[in-house]
Amino acid sequence: MPRRHAARARTSVAVRGIAGVQTVCIRPRRPGGWQLIGRTAGGAVRSPRGPIPFLMQPGDAVQFLPDRPEEFDACTT
């Protein structure tokens, strides 16, 4: 799926996007040209100062599964 021709001025919080063969986990609200495929309660960062700060590493396979409503509501409100 290609990137959007024009970037959005701002995305929602905790969105997941796709463009080409890449996906992105966008936690803060920010501009972007990704095709949005959903939102999630889970974050992609373990600890910004830890030895392995991100849950995913280059080359990892990722599968997106639905959150339970109570998980989603707890992290996005």
LINBELLIN-V718966 format. One line per field, one symbol per residue. psi: psi as a letter, one per 30 degrees, with the letter a starting at -180 (. if undefined). A space follows every 10 residues. Layout:
psi = ???
This chain:
psi = klllekkkek llkhlklkkb gllkjjelkl llglkkfall eklfkdjfgl eifkfklkfk kkkklklkee eeeefg.
